[in-house]
């Protein structure tokens, strides 16, 4: 019997639509060779964010690509991992923006490469 633990599930933002505050998530089931793309995380009308499983066009309507029985803990784990992935992504973007906004004084004349700070 195969057992899947919460730490065996990873989520990452692979695309973001900043104008709509919408994020697309890839959920990986580590060690199984399986992942599911296109979970979306977007603002809820009730505050916070909500997670939607992948959908695809079925004629004029949208259908579920993968369905979850929400009475099992897997859906809750995926939701939590997706929301955590968005939080990490937003924090990384904020940190990258802050670094890009910094202005450093560059002395005139020759520059010694040993004087260049390490930003890594």
C-alpha positions as CSV (number, residue, x, y, z in Angstrom):
1,X,0.0,0.0,0.0
2,X,1.3,3.5,-0.9
3,X,0.9,6.2,1.7
4,X,1.0,9.9,0.7
5,X,2.0,12.3,3.4
6,X,1.5,16.1,3.4
7,X,5.3,16.6,3.1
8,X,5.1,14.5,-0.2
9,X,3.1,17.2,-1.8
10,X,4.7,20.4,-3.1
11,X,3.2,23.4,-4.8
12,X,4.7,26.2,-6.8
13,X,3.5,29.3,-8.7
14,X,4.4,28.9,-12.4
15,X,2.5,31.9,-13.7
16,X,1.0,35.0,-12.2
17,X,-1.4,37.5,-13.6
18,X,-0.6,40.5,-11.3
19,X,-3.3,42.7,-12.8
20,X,-6.0,40.2,-11.6
21,X,-4.0,39.0,-8.6
22,X,-4.4,35.5,-9.9
23,X,-1.8,32.7,-9.6
24,X,-1.4,29.4,-11.4
25,X,-0.1,26.6,-9.4
26,X,1.7,23.3,-10.2
27,X,1.1,20.6,-7.5
28,X,3.7,17.8,-7.4
29,X,3.2,14.5,-5.7
30,X,6.9,13.9,-4.9
31,X,8.1,10.4,-5.6
32,X,5.1,9.4,-7.7
33,X,6.1,10.9,-11.0
34,X,2.7,12.8,-11.1
35,X,1.9,16.5,-11.0
36,X,-1.2,18.6,-11.8
37,X,-0.9,22.0,-13.4
38,X,-3.4,24.8,-13.5
39,X,-4.8,25.1,-10.0
40,X,-5.7,28.8,-9.7
41,X,-5.5,30.9,-6.6
42,X,-7.4,34.2,-6.7
43,X,-9.0,36.7,-4.3
44,X,-12.2,35.6,-2.7
45,X,-15.3,37.8,-2.5
46,X,-15.3,36.9,1.2
47,X,-11.7,38.0,1.9
48,X,-8.5,36.1,1.5
49,X,-7.9,33.8,-1.4
50,X,-9.5,30.7,-2.7
51,X,-8.1,27.7,-4.6
52,X,-9.8,26.3,-7.7
53,X,-8.9,23.0,-9.2
54,X,-8.0,22.9,-12.9
55,X,-10.8,23.3,-15.4
56,X,-11.1,22.7,-19.2
57,X,-13.6,23.7,-21.8
58,X,-16.5,21.3,-22.5
59,X,-18.4,23.0,-25.3
60,X,-19.7,26.3,-24.0
61,X,-19.2,25.3,-20.3
62,X,-16.2,24.6,-18.1
63,X,-15.6,21.1,-16.6
64,X,-13.4,19.8,-13.9
65,X,-10.2,18.3,-15.1
66,X,-9.6,16.6,-11.8
67,X,-12.2,16.2,-9.0
68,X,-11.6,16.0,-5.3
69,X,-13.8,14.5,-2.6
70,X,-13.5,17.3,-0.1
71,X,-14.4,14.9,2.8
72,X,-10.8,13.6,2.5
73,X,-7.8,15.5,3.8
74,X,-6.0,15.6,0.4
75,X,-8.0,18.6,-0.8
76,X,-7.3,20.5,2.4
77,X,-3.5,19.8,2.1
78,X,-3.5,20.9,-1.6
79,X,-5.3,24.1,-0.7
80,X,-2.9,24.9,2.1
81,X,0.1,24.1,-0.1
82,X,-1.2,26.3,-3.0
83,X,-1.9,29.2,-0.6
84,X,1.6,28.9,0.9
85,X,3.1,28.8,-2.6
86,X,1.4,32.1,-3.4
87,X,2.6,33.7,-0.2
88,X,6.2,32.6,-0.9
89,X,5.9,33.9,-4.5
90,X,4.7,37.3,-3.4
91,X,7.4,37.5,-0.7
92,X,10.1,36.6,-3.3
93,X,8.7,39.1,-5.8
94,X,8.7,41.8,-3.1
95,X,12.3,41.0,-2.1
96,X,13.4,41.1,-5.7
97,X,11.7,44.4,-6.3
98,X,13.3,45.9,-3.2
99,X,16.8,44.8,-4.4
100,X,16.1,46.2,-7.8
101,X,15.0,49.6,-6.3
102,X,18.3,50.0,-4.4
103,X,20.8,52.5,-5.8
104,X,24.4,52.0,-5.0
105,X,27.1,54.7,-5.1
106,X,29.7,53.8,-7.6
107,X,33.0,55.7,-7.1
108,X,34.6,57.4,-10.1
109,X,37.7,56.0,-11.5
110,X,38.9,52.4,-11.7
111,X,36.8,49.8,-9.8
112,X,38.5,46.9,-7.9
113,X,36.3,43.8,-8.3
114,X,37.0,42.9,-4.7
115,X,35.0,46.1,-3.7
116,X,31.8,44.9,-5.3
117,X,29.4,43.7,-2.6
118,X,27.9,40.2,-2.8
119,X,24.1,40.5,-3.3
120,X,23.5,36.7,-3.3
